[in-house]
Amino acid sequence: MASQFSRGSFYGTQTMEREAGGLRLSHLRATVPEHEVREHSHADAHVVLSTRGRYISSAAGEQREGPVLIYNPPGVVHRDRFAGDDGWFFAMSFDADHFCGQENALLLPQIALRSHQPAALQTAFHLLNTARWSDATQLDMEVLSIALLQQFSVPAPASASVPAWLKQAQEMIADMSDQELSIADIAAAVGVHRVYLARQYQRHLGRSPGSDLRLRRLQRAMHFLMTTDTALSDIAAACGYCDQSHLNRALWQHLRMTPAAFRAAGSDAAGYKYPRPHPF
């Protein structure tokens, strides 16, 4: 009889793990030799991205060279493994009830599927790289995870009209940008499903809730820089950043300026040596 792995467990050793809104994101090294991998199932649904090595899977779909994404519903028996003795993979484990089975939720298949689609692989690698950053927001990881699951989901019709709750969601993000918000927090406040919120936000605004959260934090930080002499570390803390270096990176990505340069530029501070502008 095939064994069943508990939530988030795999044939491998974890090198990175993050939790976000009912999700467990892990990067693992496959430490069990191919011949020792037995038929098994998992108590939860999961998506696996092979990041190194040749991955062997019985999931439905065209087999191609290169990285592959595998979606396995909970309870599906398989013997997916790496050829040889070494391999690395990124796993996203989740409780399907959080994303499926409700109105406006995802419609995920009941069979194991593989994908080599560029958009799906790009989203998966983006999620992996985001999860590696200690200052990544839960909101960003949740939105990317939903976007990844949508690659395997049966498309649902989207509303043509702008939902009345959308402005409320934006206002909540603006008002609470200094806090660690989740998709579930916003969805519960406006009375919709988290998946529906993420879809409609992107459809009607052309961006994700996480993008708005980052922008609101940065706008608030720039306001403090322009109107006060508050220490950078205190501004970072007041605006929801992990630390000053997190604020530095955010402003550099947005304007190619450090906080000190931004503050000095506002008054053309005498004697300040401005860094060479970054070519756009």
Buried (B, 14 or more C-beta within 10 A) or exposed (E): EEEEBEBBBBBBEBEEEBEBBBBBBBBBBBEBEBEEBEEBBBBBBBBBBBBEBEBBBEBEBEEEEEBBBBBBBBEBBBEBBBEEEEBBBBBBBBBBEBBBEEEBBBBBEEEBBBBBEEEBBEBBBBBBEBBEBEEBBBBBBBBBBBBBBBBBBEEBEEEEEEBEBBEBBBEBBBEBBBEEBBBBBBBEBBEBBBBBBBBBBBBBBEEBBBBBBBBBBBEBBBEBBEEEEEEBEEBBBBBBBBEBEBBBBBBBEBBBBBBBBBBBBEEEEEEEEEEEEEEE
